[in-house]
Amino acid sequence: MELRKINKRDAFAQWEYTSALPADENGLTNPYHGVTYDDYIDRVLPEMISHEHPVNMPDWFVPETYYYLWDNNNLVGEFRFRHRLTDALRSGAGHIGYSIRKDMRGKGYGTAGLGMTLDIARSVIPEEEIYLRVNKDNIASQKVMLNNGARIAGEDSEHYFMRIPK
Ligand SMILES: CC(C)(COP(=O)(O)OP(=O)(O)OC[C@H]1O[C@@H](n2cnc3c(N)ncnc32)[C@H](O)[C@@H]1OP(=O)(O)O)[C@@H](O)C(=O)NCCC(=O)NCCS
């Protein structure tokens, strides 16, 4: 199992994943749902890669890096992290978002992939804890976070706000 940063070589598998990922599943948003392969190559992939070193982006935009989890040459999930918090992220989506391919869920990939993402994110993120947000009805994702040392730091009517020490 390995995490690979988004890249041009893996374009086809990344496109299959991104185009199939719902526009919003449990609060994980994907503006590229349904994108064609040509549009992915011409516009979306360069845009996603550029988010790590944003150019000409609004002030509120925080650098974000996309990784894919691979097992036996199969792309099984996506893990993205924002390099630091803003006020909106602190009280909102936090640092990390992830998803696992529908037919690969429940096999431990979410837990393993978040652990590998944390290993990378810890050396980039300046805050003392990694912030995550999860819907109260998303038991699988809560377990993925708890399996990686998260604690519940707060809640509102729909979400738990979780934190993982660095
Ligand atoms: C959340 C998600 C990433 C979990 O990935 P996964 O690979 O299935 O996670 P794991 O296999 O590591 O399972 C973690 C735990 O959840 C449990 N679990 C898995 N699917 C479950 C389900 N549908 N209902 C309840 N528990 C579930 C597993 O049994 C495991 O429990 P354990 O820790 O007691 O062994 C995946 O379901 C997903 O992509 N969901 C859609 C996107 C999403 O919700 N992203 C997170 C937004 S915060």
PDBQT file of the ligand as one rigid body, heavy atoms in Angstrom, charges set to zero:
ROOT
HETATM    1  C1  LIG A 201     -15.484   7.100   5.547  1.00  0.00    +0.000 C 
HETATM    2  C2  LIG A 201     -14.697   6.164   4.632  1.00  0.00    +0.000 C 
HETATM    3  C3  LIG A 201     -13.483   6.911   4.088  1.00  0.00    +0.000 C 
HETATM    4  C4  LIG A 201     -14.240   4.967   5.459  1.00  0.00    +0.000 C 
HETATM    5  O1  LIG A 201     -13.350   4.201   4.671  1.00  0.00    +0.000 OA
HETATM    6  P1  LIG A 201     -13.181   2.616   4.890  1.00  0.00    +0.000 P 
HETATM    7  O2  LIG A 201     -12.047   2.173   4.058  1.00  0.00    +0.000 OA
HETATM    8  O3  LIG A 201     -14.480   1.944   4.711  1.00  0.00    +0.000 OA
HETATM    9  O4  LIG A 201     -12.758   2.598   6.450  1.00  0.00    +0.000 OA
HETATM   10  P2  LIG A 201     -12.198   1.352   7.252  1.00  0.00    +0.000 P 
HETATM   11  O5  LIG A 201     -12.335   0.111   6.426  1.00  0.00    +0.000 OA
HETATM   12  O6  LIG A 201     -10.857   1.731   7.762  1.00  0.00    +0.000 OA
HETATM   13  O7  LIG A 201     -13.246   1.230   8.430  1.00  0.00    +0.000 OA
HETATM   14  C5  LIG A 201     -13.176   2.011   9.618  1.00  0.00    +0.000 C 
HETATM   15  C6  LIG A 201     -14.208   1.475  10.610  1.00  0.00    +0.000 C 
HETATM   16  O8  LIG A 201     -15.527   1.808  10.161  1.00  0.00    +0.000 OA
HETATM   17  C7  LIG A 201     -16.310   0.630  10.098  1.00  0.00    +0.000 C 
HETATM   18  N1  LIG A 201     -17.227   0.793   8.996  1.00  0.00    +0.000 N 
HETATM   19  C8  LIG A 201     -16.943   0.741   7.680  1.00  0.00    +0.000 A 
HETATM   20  N2  LIG A 201     -18.044   0.999   6.968  1.00  0.00    +0.000 NA
HETATM   21  C9  LIG A 201     -19.033   1.204   7.863  1.00  0.00    +0.000 A 
HETATM   22  C10 LIG A 201     -20.402   1.522   7.740  1.00  0.00    +0.000 A 
HETATM   23  N3  LIG A 201     -20.986   1.681   6.545  1.00  0.00    +0.000 N 
HETATM   24  N4  LIG A 201     -21.124   1.676   8.887  1.00  0.00    +0.000 NA
HETATM   25  C11 LIG A 201     -20.545   1.543  10.092  1.00  0.00    +0.000 A 
HETATM   26  N5  LIG A 201     -19.239   1.255  10.266  1.00  0.00    +0.000 NA
HETATM   27  C12 LIG A 201     -18.511   1.087   9.155  1.00  0.00    +0.000 A 
HETATM   28  C13 LIG A 201     -15.338  -0.490   9.887  1.00  0.00    +0.000 C 
HETATM   29  O9  LIG A 201     -15.870  -1.718  10.317  1.00  0.00    +0.000 OA
HETATM   30  C14 LIG A 201     -14.186  -0.053  10.748  1.00  0.00    +0.000 C 
HETATM   31  O10 LIG A 201     -14.492  -0.328  12.099  1.00  0.00    +0.000 OA
HETATM   32  P3  LIG A 201     -13.366  -0.734  13.162  1.00  0.00    +0.000 P 
HETATM   33  O11 LIG A 201     -12.456   0.448  13.272  1.00  0.00    +0.000 OA
HETATM   34  O12 LIG A 201     -14.151  -1.024  14.391  1.00  0.00    +0.000 OA
HETATM   35  O13 LIG A 201     -12.681  -1.927  12.572  1.00  0.00    +0.000 OA
HETATM   36  C15 LIG A 201     -15.574   5.662   3.447  1.00  0.00    +0.000 C 
HETATM   37  O14 LIG A 201     -16.749   5.084   3.963  1.00  0.00    +0.000 OA
HETATM   38  C16 LIG A 201     -15.962   6.766   2.475  1.00  0.00    +0.000 C 
HETATM   39  O15 LIG A 201     -15.250   7.032   1.506  1.00  0.00    +0.000 OA
HETATM   40  N6  LIG A 201     -17.130   7.426   2.701  1.00  0.00    +0.000 N 
HETATM   41  C17 LIG A 201     -17.591   8.497   1.812  1.00  0.00    +0.000 C 
HETATM   42  C18 LIG A 201     -16.788   9.785   1.974  1.00  0.00    +0.000 C 
HETATM   43  C19 LIG A 201     -16.683  10.218   3.414  1.00  0.00    +0.000 C 
HETATM   44  O16 LIG A 201     -17.594  10.050   4.222  1.00  0.00    +0.000 OA
HETATM   45  N7  LIG A 201     -15.527  10.807   3.757  1.00  0.00    +0.000 N 
HETATM   46  C20 LIG A 201     -15.246  11.284   5.102  1.00  0.00    +0.000 C 
HETATM   47  C21 LIG A 201     -15.841  12.610   5.317  1.00  0.00    +0.000 C 
HETATM   48  S1  LIG A 201     -15.480  13.172   7.008  1.00  0.00    +0.000 SA
ENDROOT
TORSDOF 0
